[in-house]
């Protein structure tokens, strides 16, 4: 899946291990691994948190209206 590949590429570009990125985003590392392999999907809330962690700030900002929160 193309989107999950982008997440993995962004995570690796920030030199974050899967475990560290998952911990910072509040996601189970095993679940994130499956997401990166295209086997599972993230909730909008989890995707927004992960996007922020891996530096996809525009994506994170664009997702905020869909989670009903205005976090910086």
C-alpha positions in Angstrom: 0.0 0.0 0.0 1.4 3.4 -1.0 0.3 5.4 2.1 1.9 2.9 4.5 5.1 3.0 2.4 5.2 6.8 2.8 4.8 6.5 6.6 7.7 4.1 6.7 9.9 6.3 4.5 9.1 9.4 6.6 9.9 7.5 9.8 13.2 6.2 8.4 14.1 9.7 7.1 13.7 11.0 10.7 15.9 8.0 11.8 13.2 6.8 14.2 13.0 3.1 15.0 9.5 1.6 14.6 9.3 1.1 18.4 10.3 4.7 19.2 7.9 6.2 16.6 5.1 4.0 17.9 5.7 5.0 21.5 5.8 8.7 20.6 2.5 8.3 18.7 0.8 6.1 21.3 0.5 3.2 18.9 1.3 -0.5 19.6 4.6 -1.3 17.8 3.2 -4.5 16.4 0.2 -2.7 15.0 2.4 0.0 13.4 4.5 -2.8 11.8 1.4 -4.3 10.3 0.3 -0.8 9.1 3.7 -0.3 7.4 3.3 -3.6 5.6 -0.1 -2.6 4.4 -1.9 -5.3 6.5 -3.8 -2.9 8.8 -5.0 0.7 8.9 -4.7 3.4 11.5 -7.6 5.4 12.9 -7.6 9.0 11.9 -6.5 10.0 15.4 -3.5 7.6 15.3 -2.6 8.7 11.8 -2.6 12.3 12.9 -0.4 11.6 15.9 2.0 9.5 13.8 2.2 12.1 11.0 3.2 14.6 13.6 5.9 12.3 15.0 7.4 11.5 11.6 7.4 15.1 10.4 4.4 15.0 8.0 3.1 18.2 9.6 0.9 19.2 6.7 -0.8 15.9 6.8 -1.2 16.1 10.6 -2.7 19.6 10.3 -5.1 18.5 7.5 -6.4 15.6 9.7 -7.2 17.8 12.7 -10.7 18.8 11.6 -11.6 15.1 11.3 -10.7 14.3 14.9 -12.6 17.2 16.5 -9.5 18.5 18.3 -7.3 21.5 17.7 -3.9 20.3 19.0 -0.8 22.2 17.9 
